[in-house]
Amino acid sequence: MKCLDKIFLRFFLLSRKYGNVYVFVLLLLFPSTIARGQELRYIYKSGENGYQCFRIPAIVTTTSGTLLAFAEARRNNCGDAGDIDLVLKRSFDGGKTWSAMETIWDDGANTCGNPAPVVNSNTGAVTLLSTWNLGADHEKDIIAGTSRDTRRVFVFSSADDGSSWSAPREITKDVKKEDWTWYATGPVNGIQIRKGKYKGRLVIPCDHIEAASKKYFSHSIYSDDGGSTWVLGGTTPEDMVNECTVAELPNGNLMLNMRNYGPTRHRKVSISKNGGESWSAPKTDTELTEPVCQGSLLWYAHPGKKSFLAFSNPANAASRVAMTVKISYSKGKSWKLKKLLHAGPSAYSNLVQLPNGNLGCLYEAGNKNPYEGIVFEEITLDTFEQN
Protein backbone atom coordinates (compact mmCIF):
# COMPACT_ATOMS: atom_id res chain seq x y z
CA MET A 1 0.00 0.00 0.00
CA LYS A 2 1.30 3.45 -0.91
CA CYS A 3 2.41 5.80 1.86
CA LEU A 4 -0.43 8.30 1.40
CA ASP A 5 -3.02 5.50 1.31
CA LYS A 6 -1.72 4.28 4.67
CA ILE A 7 -1.92 7.79 6.10
CA PHE A 8 -5.51 8.34 4.98
CA LEU A 9 -6.52 4.87 6.24
CA ARG A 10 -4.99 5.62 9.61
CA PHE A 11 -6.85 8.93 9.84
CA PHE A 12 -10.11 7.23 8.85
CA LEU A 13 -9.73 4.60 11.56
CA LEU A 14 -8.88 7.25 14.13
CA SER A 15 -11.96 9.25 13.16
CA ARG A 16 -14.12 6.14 13.66
CA LYS A 17 -12.64 5.59 17.12
CA TYR A 18 -12.19 9.13 18.45
CA GLY A 19 -14.33 11.33 16.26
CA ASN A 20 -13.56 13.90 13.59
CA VAL A 21 -12.37 16.50 16.10
CA TYR A 22 -9.37 14.32 16.98
CA VAL A 23 -8.41 13.97 13.34
CA PHE A 24 -8.85 17.72 12.78
CA VAL A 25 -6.35 18.38 15.59
CA LEU A 26 -3.88 15.93 14.03
CA LEU A 27 -4.12 17.71 10.69
CA LEU A 28 -3.45 21.05 12.38
CA LEU A 29 -0.42 19.67 14.19
CA PHE A 30 1.02 17.68 11.29
CA PRO A 31 -0.12 19.27 8.02
CA SER A 32 3.09 18.30 6.22
CA THR A 33 2.30 14.60 6.60
CA ILE A 34 -0.19 14.81 3.75
CA ALA A 35 1.75 17.25 1.59
CA ARG A 36 5.20 15.75 1.57
CA GLY A 37 4.43 12.63 -0.47
CA GLN A 38 6.01 9.21 -0.14
CA GLU A 39 8.68 8.68 2.48
CA LEU A 40 11.88 7.55 0.81
CA ARG A 41 14.75 5.82 2.56
CA TYR A 42 17.74 7.71 1.22
CA ILE A 43 21.25 6.45 1.71
CA TYR A 44 22.61 9.29 -0.44
CA LYS A 45 20.71 12.58 -0.10
CA SER A 46 21.43 15.41 -2.50
CA GLY A 47 22.84 18.43 -0.70
CA GLU A 48 24.63 16.41 1.97
CA ASN A 49 28.36 15.74 2.56
CA GLY A 50 29.32 18.81 0.55
CA TYR A 51 27.75 17.58 -2.70
CA GLN A 52 24.82 19.16 -4.49
CA CYS A 53 23.72 15.91 -6.09
CA PHE A 54 24.16 12.14 -5.94
CA ARG A 55 23.46 10.07 -9.04
CA ILE A 56 24.26 6.82 -10.87
CA PRO A 57 23.71 4.01 -8.29
CA ALA A 58 25.44 0.63 -8.50
CA ILE A 59 25.36 -2.17 -5.93
CA VAL A 60 26.75 -5.68 -5.33
CA THR A 61 26.75 -8.25 -2.53
CA THR A 62 30.20 -9.57 -1.67
CA THR A 63 30.94 -13.22 -0.96
CA SER A 64 30.83 -12.46 2.79
CA GLY A 65 27.42 -10.78 2.53
CA THR A 66 28.47 -7.12 2.63
CA LEU A 67 26.49 -4.73 0.43
CA LEU A 68 28.56 -2.18 -1.48
CA ALA A 69 26.51 0.79 -2.74
CA PHE A 70 28.38 3.05 -5.18
CA ALA A 71 27.36 6.44 -6.56
CA GLU A 72 28.59 9.55 -8.32
CA ALA A 73 28.93 12.48 -5.90
CA ARG A 74 28.42 15.62 -7.97
CA ARG A 75 29.95 18.64 -6.27
CA ASN A 76 28.23 21.64 -7.82
CA ASN A 77 25.05 20.49 -9.57
CA CYS A 78 23.26 17.46 -11.04
CA GLY A 79 24.88 17.82 -14.47
CA ASP A 80 26.93 15.04 -16.05
CA ALA A 81 30.13 17.11 -16.33
CA GLY A 82 32.36 18.93 -13.84
CA ASP A 83 33.65 17.97 -10.41
CA ILE A 84 32.30 14.44 -9.86
CA ASP A 85 33.74 11.91 -7.39
CA LEU A 86 33.19 8.18 -7.00
CA VAL A 87 31.85 7.26 -3.53
CA LEU A 88 30.79 4.20 -1.56
CA LYS A 89 28.68 3.17 1.43
CA ARG A 90 28.70 -0.32 2.94
CA SER A 91 26.09 -2.33 4.81
CA PHE A 92 26.83 -5.35 6.99
CA ASP A 93 23.18 -6.16 7.83
CA GLY A 94 21.49 -6.52 4.47
CA GLY A 95 20.83 -2.84 3.93
CA LYS A 96 19.21 -1.97 7.26
CA THR A 97 22.08 0.37 8.23
CA TRP A 98 24.89 1.92 6.21
CA SER A 99 28.42 3.11 6.90
CA ALA A 100 29.57 6.67 6.53
CA MET A 101 30.33 7.72 2.98
CA GLU A 102 33.81 6.86 1.69
CA THR A 103 35.48 8.41 -1.34
CA ILE A 104 37.08 5.96 -3.75
CA TRP A 105 38.19 8.41 -6.42
CA ASP A 106 38.47 12.21 -6.29
CA ASP A 107 40.46 13.74 -9.13
CA GLY A 108 39.95 17.39 -8.29
CA ALA A 109 37.65 19.19 -10.74
CA ASN A 110 37.51 16.22 -13.12
CA THR A 111 34.73 13.68 -13.71
CA CYS A 112 35.10 10.22 -12.12
CA GLY A 113 32.04 8.03 -12.47
CA ASN A 114 29.95 5.36 -14.17
CA PRO A 115 30.59 2.74 -11.44
CA ALA A 116 30.34 -0.86 -12.67
CA PRO A 117 31.33 -3.31 -9.89
CA VAL A 118 31.65 -7.07 -10.17
CA VAL A 119 32.38 -9.73 -7.52
CA ASN A 120 34.71 -12.68 -8.11
CA SER A 121 33.02 -15.57 -6.29
CA ASN A 122 36.23 -17.63 -6.43
CA THR A 123 38.43 -15.17 -4.56
CA GLY A 124 35.99 -12.72 -2.95
CA ALA A 125 37.72 -9.81 -4.67
CA VAL A 126 35.64 -6.89 -5.93
CA THR A 127 36.61 -5.21 -9.19
CA LEU A 128 35.25 -1.77 -10.02
CA LEU A 129 35.24 -0.39 -13.56
CA SER A 130 34.81 3.35 -14.05
CA THR A 131 35.21 6.13 -16.61
CA TRP A 132 37.01 9.48 -16.42
CA ASN A 133 37.11 12.71 -18.36
CA LEU A 134 38.28 16.27 -17.80
CA GLY A 135 35.69 18.19 -15.82
CA ALA A 136 35.67 20.94 -18.43
CA ASP A 137 34.88 18.48 -21.25
CA HIS A 138 31.15 18.04 -21.80
CA GLU A 139 29.59 14.99 -23.43
CA LYS A 140 28.59 16.88 -26.59
CA ASP A 141 32.17 18.12 -27.05
CA ILE A 142 33.64 14.64 -26.54
CA ILE A 143 31.20 13.25 -29.12
CA ALA A 144 32.01 16.08 -31.56
CA GLY A 145 35.76 15.54 -31.12
CA THR A 146 36.29 19.12 -29.94
CA SER A 147 37.10 18.29 -26.31
CA ARG A 148 40.58 18.70 -24.81
CA ASP A 149 40.69 15.03 -23.85
CA THR A 150 38.36 12.06 -24.19
CA ARG A 151 36.61 9.44 -22.10
CA ARG A 152 39.04 7.03 -20.48
CA VAL A 153 38.45 3.70 -18.72
CA PHE A 154 39.93 2.71 -15.34
CA VAL A 155 39.81 -0.26 -13.02
CA PHE A 156 40.06 -0.58 -9.21
CA SER A 157 40.16 -3.66 -7.02
CA SER A 158 39.46 -4.48 -3.39
CA ALA A 159 40.39 -7.64 -1.50
CA ASP A 160 38.72 -6.63 1.79
CA ASP A 161 35.02 -6.06 1.00
CA GLY A 162 35.56 -2.46 -0.08
CA SER A 163 37.49 -1.32 3.02
CA SER A 164 40.39 -0.30 0.80
CA TRP A 165 40.94 0.05 -2.93
CA SER A 166 43.86 -0.09 -5.31
CA ALA A 167 44.91 3.05 -7.16
CA PRO A 168 43.03 3.62 -10.44
CA ARG A 169 44.66 1.75 -13.33
CA GLU A 170 43.94 2.84 -16.89
CA ILE A 171 42.83 0.20 -19.40
CA THR A 172 41.51 2.49 -22.17
CA LYS A 173 43.75 1.09 -24.92
CA ASP A 174 42.62 -2.46 -24.09
CA VAL A 175 38.86 -1.86 -24.25
CA LYS A 176 38.21 1.25 -26.39
CA LYS A 177 38.72 1.57 -30.14
CA GLU A 178 40.51 4.65 -31.47
CA ASP A 179 37.48 5.80 -33.45
CA TRP A 180 35.18 5.77 -30.40
CA THR A 181 34.51 9.04 -28.60
CA TRP A 182 31.97 8.73 -25.79
CA TYR A 183 32.31 5.62 -23.61
CA ALA A 184 30.50 4.39 -20.52
CA THR A 185 30.97 1.43 -18.23
CA GLY A 186 27.63 0.19 -16.89
CA PRO A 187 26.44 2.08 -15.00
CA VAL A 188 25.23 -1.06 -13.23
CA ASN A 189 26.83 -4.22 -11.82
CA GLY A 190 28.78 -6.67 -13.93
CA ILE A 191 28.54 -10.46 -13.61
CA GLN A 192 30.75 -13.51 -13.30
CA ILE A 193 29.75 -16.38 -15.59
CA ARG A 194 28.70 -19.37 -13.48
CA LYS A 195 28.86 -22.33 -15.88
CA GLY A 196 30.06 -23.68 -19.20
CA LYS A 197 33.08 -22.94 -21.37
CA TYR A 198 33.43 -19.37 -20.05
CA LYS A 199 32.91 -20.16 -16.37
CA GLY A 200 34.68 -17.64 -14.13
CA ARG A 201 34.77 -14.86 -16.74
CA LEU A 202 33.98 -11.36 -15.47
CA VAL A 203 31.72 -9.39 -17.83
CA ILE A 204 30.92 -5.67 -17.75
CA PRO A 205 28.16 -4.12 -19.89
CA CYS A 206 29.26 -0.89 -21.64
CA ASP A 207 28.35 1.51 -24.44
CA HIS A 208 30.10 3.85 -26.86
CA ILE A 209 29.66 6.31 -29.73
CA GLU A 210 31.54 6.17 -33.04
CA ALA A 211 33.48 9.27 -34.09
CA ALA A 212 32.55 9.34 -37.79
CA SER A 213 28.95 8.12 -37.78
CA LYS A 214 27.99 9.53 -34.36
CA LYS A 215 26.02 6.29 -33.90
CA TYR A 216 25.80 4.72 -30.45
CA PHE A 217 26.02 1.06 -29.54
CA SER A 218 26.11 -1.27 -26.57
CA HIS A 219 29.10 -3.57 -26.06
CA SER A 220 30.79 -5.71 -23.43
CA ILE A 221 34.26 -6.08 -21.99
CA TYR A 222 35.52 -9.10 -20.10
CA SER A 223 38.35 -10.54 -18.02
CA ASP A 224 39.44 -14.19 -17.83
CA ASP A 225 42.06 -13.66 -15.11
CA GLY A 226 40.00 -12.25 -12.26
CA GLY A 227 40.17 -8.63 -13.35
CA SER A 228 43.89 -8.24 -13.92
CA THR A 229 43.53 -7.75 -17.67
CA TRP A 230 40.50 -6.72 -19.73
CA VAL A 231 39.51 -7.46 -23.32
CA LEU A 232 37.04 -5.75 -25.62
CA GLY A 233 34.11 -8.06 -26.28
CA GLY A 234 31.33 -7.85 -28.84
CA THR A 235 29.33 -4.83 -30.01
CA THR A 236 25.64 -4.94 -30.86
CA PRO A 237 25.26 -5.13 -34.66
CA GLU A 238 22.66 -2.34 -34.62
CA ASP A 239 22.84 1.17 -33.18
CA MET A 240 20.26 3.32 -31.32
CA VAL A 241 21.03 1.53 -28.04
CA ASN A 242 23.46 2.42 -25.28
CA GLU A 243 23.40 2.01 -21.47
CA CYS A 244 22.92 -1.69 -20.86
CA THR A 245 22.74 -4.39 -18.20
CA VAL A 246 23.67 -8.08 -18.43
CA ALA A 247 22.55 -11.38 -16.89
CA GLU A 248 23.49 -15.03 -17.40
CA LEU A 249 20.63 -17.36 -18.36
CA PRO A 250 20.42 -20.99 -17.15
CA ASN A 251 21.81 -22.34 -20.45
CA GLY A 252 24.95 -20.21 -20.13
CA ASN A 253 23.91 -17.61 -22.69
CA LEU A 254 24.20 -13.95 -21.71
CA MET A 255 21.31 -11.51 -22.09
CA LEU A 256 22.00 -7.83 -22.70
CA ASN A 257 19.09 -5.50 -21.92
CA MET A 258 19.49 -2.02 -23.40
CA ARG A 259 18.25 1.55 -23.30
CA ASN A 260 16.51 2.22 -26.62
CA TYR A 261 16.58 5.45 -28.64
CA GLY A 262 14.44 3.99 -31.42
CA PRO A 263 10.87 5.02 -32.31
CA THR A 264 9.21 2.74 -29.74
CA ARG A 265 9.45 3.25 -26.00
CA HIS A 266 10.48 -0.30 -25.14
CA ARG A 267 13.74 -1.92 -24.09
CA LYS A 268 15.97 -3.81 -26.53
CA VAL A 269 17.43 -7.26 -25.84
CA SER A 270 20.44 -9.07 -27.35
CA ILE A 271 21.91 -12.54 -26.69
CA SER A 272 25.51 -13.81 -26.59
CA LYS A 273 26.30 -17.51 -26.89
CA ASN A 274 30.05 -17.01 -26.46
CA GLY A 275 30.51 -15.22 -23.16
CA GLY A 276 30.04 -11.69 -24.49
CA GLU A 277 32.44 -11.99 -27.44
CA SER A 278 29.60 -11.25 -29.90
CA TRP A 279 25.94 -10.23 -29.68
CA SER A 280 22.82 -11.00 -31.69
CA ALA A 281 20.72 -8.35 -33.42
CA PRO A 282 18.70 -6.52 -30.74
CA LYS A 283 15.00 -7.36 -30.43
CA THR A 284 12.31 -5.25 -28.81
CA ASP A 285 10.78 -6.40 -25.53
CA THR A 286 7.31 -4.87 -25.72
CA GLU A 287 6.56 -5.73 -22.08
CA LEU A 288 9.38 -3.53 -20.78
CA THR A 289 8.28 0.07 -21.27
CA GLU A 290 10.82 2.85 -20.78
CA PRO A 291 11.14 6.64 -21.13
CA VAL A 292 14.73 6.27 -22.50
CA CYS A 293 16.55 5.55 -19.25
CA GLN A 294 19.01 3.13 -17.69
CA GLY A 295 17.69 -0.13 -16.18
CA SER A 296 18.91 -3.20 -14.27
CA LEU A 297 18.67 -6.92 -15.10
CA LEU A 298 19.37 -9.68 -12.56
CA TRP A 299 19.26 -13.48 -12.61
CA TYR A 300 17.98 -14.59 -9.20
CA ALA A 301 19.00 -18.00 -7.85
CA HIS A 302 18.64 -18.92 -4.16
CA PRO A 303 18.59 -22.36 -2.46
CA GLY A 304 15.07 -23.67 -2.04
CA LYS A 305 13.47 -20.97 -4.19
CA LYS A 306 12.48 -20.89 -7.84
CA SER A 307 14.92 -18.95 -10.01
CA PHE A 308 13.81 -16.02 -12.15
CA LEU A 309 14.89 -13.00 -14.15
CA ALA A 310 14.24 -9.60 -12.54
CA PHE A 311 14.28 -6.17 -14.17
CA SER A 312 13.96 -2.63 -12.77
CA ASN A 313 13.40 0.76 -14.42
CA PRO A 314 11.01 3.72 -14.46
CA ALA A 315 8.22 1.87 -16.30
CA ASN A 316 6.64 4.79 -18.12
CA ALA A 317 6.91 5.71 -21.80
CA ALA A 318 6.58 9.45 -21.30
CA SER A 319 8.71 10.39 -18.29
CA ARG A 320 11.03 9.11 -15.57
CA VAL A 321 8.46 8.02 -13.01
CA ALA A 322 7.09 4.75 -11.57
CA MET A 323 10.17 2.79 -10.47
CA THR A 324 9.03 -0.79 -10.99
CA VAL A 325 10.56 -4.24 -10.56
CA LYS A 326 9.26 -7.01 -12.83
CA ILE A 327 9.81 -10.77 -12.60
CA SER A 328 9.97 -13.34 -15.40
CA TYR A 329 9.86 -17.09 -14.78
CA SER A 330 10.23 -17.66 -18.54
CA LYS A 331 13.75 -16.27 -18.97
CA GLY A 332 12.46 -12.95 -20.29
CA LYS A 333 9.83 -14.26 -22.72
CA SER A 334 7.10 -12.67 -20.58
CA TRP A 335 6.94 -10.65 -17.36
CA LYS A 336 4.03 -11.87 -15.24
CA LEU A 337 4.76 -10.23 -11.90
CA LYS A 338 5.56 -6.66 -10.89
CA LYS A 339 6.04 -4.43 -7.86
CA LEU A 340 5.81 -0.64 -7.92
CA LEU A 341 8.48 0.76 -5.60
CA HIS A 342 7.83 4.47 -6.11
CA ALA A 343 5.06 6.02 -8.20
CA GLY A 344 6.76 9.41 -8.33
CA PRO A 345 9.87 10.70 -10.10
CA SER A 346 12.59 8.03 -10.44
CA ALA A 347 15.43 7.21 -12.82
CA TYR A 348 18.52 4.95 -12.64
CA SER A 349 18.50 1.73 -10.59
CA ASN A 350 20.45 -1.42 -9.75
CA LEU A 351 19.01 -4.69 -8.45
CA VAL A 352 20.88 -6.97 -6.07
CA GLN A 353 20.21 -10.32 -4.41
CA LEU A 354 20.43 -10.01 -0.64
CA PRO A 355 21.97 -12.64 1.65
CA ASN A 356 18.55 -13.46 3.17
CA GLY A 357 17.06 -14.30 -0.24
CA ASN A 358 15.17 -11.07 -0.75
CA LEU A 359 15.80 -8.59 -3.55
CA GLY A 360 17.28 -5.15 -3.02
CA CYS A 361 16.96 -2.14 -5.29
CA LEU A 362 19.20 0.93 -5.19
CA TYR A 363 17.52 3.68 -7.18
CA GLU A 364 17.27 7.40 -7.84
CA ALA A 365 14.02 8.96 -6.65
CA GLY A 366 12.28 12.00 -5.25
CA ASN A 367 8.88 13.55 -4.75
CA LYS A 368 9.53 16.57 -6.98
CA ASN A 369 12.27 15.27 -9.28
CA PRO A 370 14.16 11.97 -9.67
CA TYR A 371 17.48 13.34 -8.43
CA GLU A 372 16.66 14.22 -4.82
CA GLY A 373 18.73 11.25 -3.71
CA ILE A 374 19.46 7.54 -3.97
CA VAL A 375 17.15 5.14 -2.13
CA PHE A 376 17.70 1.56 -0.98
CA GLU A 377 14.67 -0.69 -0.68
CA GLU A 378 14.43 -4.34 0.34
CA ILE A 379 11.79 -6.35 -1.53
CA THR A 380 10.25 -9.59 -0.30
CA LEU A 381 9.20 -11.97 -3.04
CA ASP A 382 5.65 -12.42 -1.74
CA THR A 383 4.82 -8.75 -2.39
CA PHE A 384 4.80 -8.99 -6.19
CA GLU A 385 1.46 -8.71 -8.00
CA GLN A 386 0.19 -9.87 -11.39
CA ASN A 387 1.42 -7.64 -14.20
N, C-alpha and C positions, 0 to 999 in steps of 0.2 A: 504494500500500500504506500502511495506517495506521502511525503512529509505533510503537505497541506491537508490531505484527506484525513490523516491521523489527528491533526490538530482540530479540525472541524468536528470529527467524531468525538474527540475528548470533550470539547465544549458542549456538544449536544447531550452527552451522557451526564455531564455536570449540571446542565440546565434541568434535566429530568429529575435529578436527585435534590438539587439545592434551589432551583428556581432561576428565572432569567436575571434577577438582580445580581446574583453571584457571578454569573457569566459576564454581565455588563461591567462589574468591577474589575474582573480579570482583563477585559479588553482595554479598560482605561489604564491599568497598570502595565500591561505588556502589549501595546499596540504593534510593536515591531515584529511580534511572532508571526502575524499574518502576512505582513508586507515583505519580509525578507526572503521568502522563497525557500527552496530546499536546503537543508543543512548538508554541507559537504565536508568530508573529512580530509582536509588538506594535509599533505606532508611537505609540500613546497607551496608557500603562499606568496604571490607577487607583492613586492614592496618590502619584503623582509630580508634580513641578512645583507643589507646594502645593495640589493638587486631590485630593479624595477619590474622584472618579469622572469618567470620560470616557464620553460617550454620543453618539448621534445622528450617525453618520458620513455625509459627503457628499463626492464626489470628481469632478473633471473633468480632462481633458487640454486644455491651452491650444493655440493654433495653433502655438506654437513647440515643443511637446512636453513642457512642464513639467506635472507632476502636482500638483494642489492638493487636499490632503486636509483637510477641515474637520471640526470636532467641537464639541460642547458640553463645556466644562470646568466641572464642578460642584464648587464649593468645599467644601461641608460634608458631602454625602452623595450618594446616587444618585437622590434624589427629583427630580420634575419642576419643583418650585418652589424659590425661594430664590436665593442668589447663584450665578448661572450666566453664564459668559463664552463668547464665540464665539472659537475659536482655529483656527490653520492651521499645517500643515507642508507643505513643498514638496519635490519630488524632481525632479532634473534628469537622472536615469539610469533612468527607467522603473520607479521604485519600489524599486530596490536599496538606496539610501541616502536619508535624509531630513534636512531642515534642522532646526535647533532650533525649538521651538514659538514661534509669534508670536501675539500677542493682537490680534484685529481689533476687538472690542467688549467693553469692561468698563464696565458702568454701576453700579458699586458693588454694593449688595446686591440689585440687581434681576436679572430673568431675561432674558437675551439668547440666542436660540437658533433652532432649526429652520432650519439652513442649507440654502438651495436655490440653488446656483450654476448659471450658464449662460454658455457661451462664444459670442461673436459671431464667426463665422468670417470675416466681411467685414473687421472692424477689429482683431481679436485681443483686444478688450476683454472682461473678465470682469465679469459683473454678479452680485451676491449678494443674494438676498432673504432676509429674516429676520423673526422676530416678537419682540415685547417685552411684558413685563408687570411690574408691581411684584412684587418678590420675596416680599412678604407675601401676595399674592393667589394662592390655590391654584385649580387647574382647576375643582374642584367649586363654588367660590364665584363664579368668573367665569361659569360656566354658569347658576348660580342667580340671577345678577344682584345678588348681595350683596357683591361685591368693591369695593374702593375705586376701582379703575380697570378697564380691560379689556385685551384683547389688541390690540396695535397692530402694524402692518406697516411695515417699513423696507427701504430699498434702499441698497446700497453699489456702488461700481464701482472697477475697477483697470485701468489701461492699461499696466502693466508686469509682467504675469504674477504678480500677487499680492504684489509687493515693497512696494507701498503701496496704501492704500485711501482713498477719499473718506470724508468724515464721513457718519454715518447720516442718511438723508433719509426722512421719514415720508410714506407714500402710503396710509395707512389709509382716508381718505375716498374715494379713487379705486377701491379694490378690495374694500371691506368694507361690506355693507349695515348700516343702523342697527339692524335687528332680529336681527343675528347677535352671539353672545356669544363663544364659543371660536372660534379661528381658527389655522390652521397652514399655513405654507408648506412644501412638500415633506413630510417632510424627505428629499430626494433631489435629484439634478440635474434642471435643466430642459433644454429642447431648443431648437434653432433649426430652423425648418422649411426643408427643403432644396429643395423644388420646388413648382410650381403657383402658384395665385393668391396664396397667403399666404407665398410664399418670403421668407425673411429674418426672419419673425416669431419673437420669443422667447416661449416658453410655459413657465409654471411650474405644476406640479400642486399643488393646495391642498385644504384641507377646512375645514368650519365647522359650527357648531351654531346652530340657530334659538332665539331667546329664548322664544317662546311655546310651541312644540311640543316643545322639547328634542330634536328630531330632528337627526341629523347626516348630512351630505352631503359628497360630493367636488365640487370645482369647479376651474376653471382661471383664471389671469390671463395677460394677454399684453401685449407691447409691439411696436409697429410702427416705432419710431424708435430702435432700438438700446439700449433700456433707460432712455431719458430720461423717458418717461411710461408709465404702466401702466393697463390697462383690465380691468375685471371681465368674464371670459368666462362660459361656460355652467356650469350646475349640473346634476348628475345628477338625473333626474326621480324617482328613488326614493331613500329614505334607507337607513339601516343600513350605510352605507359611509363611510370617512373617508380616512385616510392613503393617498395614491395616487402612482403613478408613470406617466410618459407616454413614448411612443415614436411616431415617424412611420413608417408603413408605406410600401411602395414606390409605392402609388397616390396618396400624398399625404394619406390619411386619418390621423388620430391615434388611437392606442389608449391608453385610460386603464385601468390595472390597479389594483384597489382592495382594501384591507383590508375584510373582511366580518364584520359582527356578526350576520348572519342565522343560521338554525338549522343550516346546513351549514358544515363547516370547509373551505371552498374559496374561492378568490379570485373577485372579480367583475370583469367587463370591460365597458367602454363605448367607443363609437366616435364620433368627430367628423368630419364631412365638410366643416366650414367653419373649420378652423384653431383649434378650441377654443371657438368662440362658442356652441355647443350640443352636447349629448351625448345619445346614445341610451340607452334603458332598459338598465340593467346586466344582463348575463347571467353565469351561473355557469360558471367553468372548472373542471370536475371533475378535471382532471389536475394542478391546482396546489393542493395541500393546504396549509393554514396553521393555526396555533394562535391566530389573531387577532393579527397582527403586521405591521409595515411590510415592504415588499419593494421590489425594483428591477427595472425593465424597460429593455432596451437594444436598439436596432436596430444590428446589427454590419454594417459594409460596409468592406471593405479590398481594395485592388487585387490582382487575381489570386486572390482567395479567394471562395468562395460566401457570399453574405449570409445572415443569419439573425436571429431574435429570441431574445434571452437573458433569463432571469429568475432572480433569486436571492431566497431567503427560508429561514427555518427550516421545512423541509418535513415537519412533523409536526402532526397534528390535536390532540394532547393538550397539548403543551408546547413551549417555545422551545428546541428542540434540532435537530441535523442541518442545519447550513447547507449548502444545496445550490444549484448552478447548473444550470438546464435550458436546452436549446436546441431551438428549433423552426425547421424549414426550410419550414413551411407557414403562416407568418405567424400563429402562435398557434392554429391549428386542432388541432394535436397537438404533443406534446413527446416526441420520440423519444430524445433523448440527455440524460444527466445526469452530474454530477460532485459527489460529496460532499466538501466542503472540511473540515468539522469535525463529527464525530458527536456531540460533547458540547454543552453549553449554548451557545446562540447566538441572536441577536435581529436588530437592524436591520442593513441592508447597502446598498451602492451599487456597481453595476457600472460599469466604465469600459473603453473601448477604448484599449489602449496603443499607443505609436508603432510598436512592432515587430510589430504585428498580433495580439498575444496579448490575452487578457482580463485585467482586474484586478478584484479584489473587495475592498472595504474593509468590514469587518464586525465587529460586537460578538461577543465570544466569551470563554469561559473553561473551566476544567476543573471548577469547582465551581458557578459561576453565569455567566450570559451577560455580566455587566457588569464583568468583571475587566480589560477593556481593549478597544482597537480594533485589529484585525489587518489587515494588507495581504497579499494573496496574488496572485501572478501565475499565470495558468492558460493552459497551452498547449492548443490546440484538439484535438490528437491524444490527449488524456488522458480525453476524455469516453467514457462507456459507454452501452450500450443501456438505456433507461428501462424 
